[in-house]
Amino acid sequence: MNDLVCVQADDFSLSDEYQRLRNINGQVGAIVTFCGLVRDFESSAGEPKSKKLVNYLTLQHYPGMTETLLDDIVMQAKARWDLVAVTVIHRIGNLAPNDQIVFVGVASEHRKEAFDAAQFLMDYLKTKATFWKKLTGEGAEQWLDAKSSDSDAAAKWSEDSHD
């Protein structure tokens, strides 16, 4: 199996993950990667000009369930697009601003499939994976709700028909 799905506290190496995808086999003609970082601020829902400073972000998950959901999201992407390999790494624990939080890598024969699949994976990760985020900053803690913009982005995939 060429796919890798991992939930971990440890950081990851962008270079190592890219090389793993690149070296899978000679069919790989395109690799698209995305790396999400912890921002040093969080915008309040519905109030884009209202920003809270972040000291750190705590990510929790439900072990076993989260990995199963991530595997399912990868399988959905592979059913829609002809992909050679997919990597999804999501970190948990206390993460400081500028820490890496998520890596999505998609290897395919052609770039369009790789770009589309990477976007799909991120949209579904943001809305369907069981991660809970707690922001600590400005002397307070706050659990973060899902953003409607993430739900809207994920919803477009159920409306799109894939040729």
C-alpha positions as CSV (number, residue, x, y, z in Angstrom):
1,M,0.0,0.0,0.0
2,N,1.4,3.4,-1.1
3,D,-0.8,5.5,1.2
4,L,0.2,6.8,4.6
5,V,-2.3,8.1,7.1
6,C,-1.0,9.2,10.5
7,V,-2.1,11.1,13.6
8,Q,0.9,12.0,15.7
9,A,2.3,14.5,18.2
10,D,5.7,14.6,16.5
11,D,6.6,17.1,13.8
12,F,7.1,15.8,10.2
13,S,9.6,16.6,7.5
14,L,8.2,18.1,4.3
15,S,11.2,17.0,2.4
16,D,11.0,13.4,3.6
17,E,7.3,13.2,2.9
18,Y,7.8,14.6,-0.6
19,Q,10.6,12.2,-1.3
20,R,8.5,9.2,-0.1
21,L,5.8,10.1,-2.6
22,R,8.3,10.8,-5.4
23,N,10.1,7.5,-5.0
24,I,6.9,5.3,-5.0
25,N,7.2,4.3,-8.7
26,G,7.7,5.5,-12.2
27,Q,4.0,6.3,-12.7
28,V,4.2,9.5,-10.6
29,G,4.1,12.5,-12.9
30,A,2.8,15.1,-10.4
31,I,3.0,15.6,-6.7
32,V,0.9,18.3,-4.9
33,T,1.6,19.0,-1.3
34,F,-0.1,21.2,1.3
35,C,1.3,22.0,4.7
36,G,-0.9,23.9,7.2
37,L,0.6,26.0,9.9
38,V,-0.7,27.3,13.2
39,R,-1.4,31.0,12.9
40,D,-0.5,33.5,15.6
41,F,-4.1,34.8,15.5
42,E,-7.6,33.3,15.2
43,S,-10.5,35.2,13.5
44,S,-13.8,35.0,15.3
45,A,-16.6,33.4,13.3
46,G,-18.5,36.1,11.4
47,E,-16.1,38.8,12.6
48,P,-13.1,38.7,10.2
49,K,-11.7,42.0,11.7
50,S,-11.8,40.6,15.2
51,K,-8.7,38.6,15.9
52,K,-7.5,36.8,19.0
53,L,-3.8,36.3,19.6
54,V,-2.8,32.6,19.9
55,N,-0.2,31.4,22.4
56,Y,-0.9,27.8,21.4
57,L,-3.5,25.5,19.9
58,T,-4.4,22.2,21.5
59,L,-5.6,19.5,19.2
60,Q,-7.3,16.4,20.5
61,H,-8.8,13.5,18.7
62,Y,-10.6,10.2,19.3
63,P,-7.9,7.5,18.7
64,G,-9.0,4.8,16.3
65,M,-12.0,6.7,15.2
66,T,-10.0,9.5,13.7
67,E,-7.7,7.3,11.8
68,T,-10.6,5.3,10.4
69,L,-12.3,8.6,9.2
70,L,-9.0,9.7,7.6
71,D,-8.6,6.4,5.8
72,D,-12.2,6.8,4.6
73,I,-11.5,10.3,3.2
74,V,-8.4,9.0,1.4
75,M,-10.4,6.1,-0.1
76,Q,-13.1,8.6,-1.3
77,A,-10.4,10.7,-3.0
78,K,-8.9,7.5,-4.6
79,A,-12.4,6.6,-5.9
80,R,-12.9,10.0,-7.5
81,W,-9.4,10.4,-9.0
82,D,-6.7,8.0,-10.4
83,L,-4.1,8.5,-7.7
84,V,-0.8,6.7,-7.2
85,A,-0.5,7.5,-3.5
86,V,-1.8,9.8,-0.8
87,T,-0.2,10.9,2.5
88,V,-2.1,12.6,5.3
89,I,-0.4,13.5,8.5
90,H,-2.2,15.4,11.2
91,R,-0.6,16.5,14.4
92,I,-2.2,16.5,17.9
93,G,-1.2,18.1,21.2
94,N,-0.1,21.6,22.0
95,L,1.2,23.5,18.9
96,A,2.7,27.0,18.9
97,P,2.2,29.6,16.2
98,N,4.1,28.6,13.0
99,D,4.2,24.9,14.0
100,Q,3.2,22.5,11.2
101,I,-0.2,21.0,11.9
102,V,-1.2,19.1,8.8
103,F,0.4,17.6,5.7
104,V,-1.4,16.4,2.6
105,G,0.5,14.9,-0.3
106,V,-1.0,13.5,-3.5
107,A,0.9,11.7,-6.2
108,S,-0.7,11.0,-9.5
109,E,0.2,10.7,-13.2
110,H,-1.2,14.1,-14.0
111,R,-1.3,17.5,-12.2
112,K,-5.1,18.2,-12.4
113,E,-6.0,15.0,-10.5
114,A,-3.3,15.8,-7.9
115,F,-4.5,19.4,-7.4
116,D,-8.2,18.4,-7.2
117,A,-7.6,15.5,-4.9
118,A,-5.4,17.6,-2.5
119,Q,-8.1,20.3,-2.3
120,F,-10.8,17.6,-1.7
121,L,-8.7,16.0,1.0
122,M,-8.2,19.3,2.9
123,D,-11.8,20.3,2.5
124,Y,-13.0,17.0,4.0
125,L,-10.3,17.0,6.7
126,K,-11.5,20.3,7.9
127,T,-15.2,19.1,8.1
128,K,-15.3,15.4,8.5
129,A,-12.3,14.4,10.6
130,T,-12.8,14.2,14.4
131,F,-10.3,16.8,15.7
132,W,-11.1,19.2,18.5
133,K,-9.2,22.5,18.7
134,K,-8.8,24.7,21.8
135,L,-7.2,28.1,21.4
136,T,-5.1,29.4,24.3
137,G,-4.3,33.1,24.1
138,E,-5.0,36.5,25.7
139,G,-5.3,34.9,29.1
140,A,-8.2,32.6,28.1
141,E,-9.1,29.3,26.5
142,Q,-11.7,28.8,23.9
143,W,-12.9,25.7,22.0
144,L,-13.1,26.5,18.3
145,D,-16.2,25.8,16.2
146,A,-16.1,24.7,12.6
147,K,-16.2,27.6,10.1
148,S,-19.0,27.9,7.7
149,S,-16.5,28.6,4.9
150,D,-15.0,25.1,5.5
151,S,-18.5,23.5,5.3
152,D,-19.2,25.4,2.1
153,A,-16.0,24.3,0.5
154,A,-16.6,20.6,1.4
155,A,-20.3,20.8,0.2
156,K,-19.1,21.8,-3.3
157,W,-17.6,18.3,-3.7
158,S,-20.9,16.6,-3.3
159,E,-22.4,19.0,-5.9
160,D,-19.6,18.5,-8.4
161,S,-19.8,15.6,-10.8
162,H,-16.5,14.0,-11.5
163,D,-15.8,13.0,-15.1
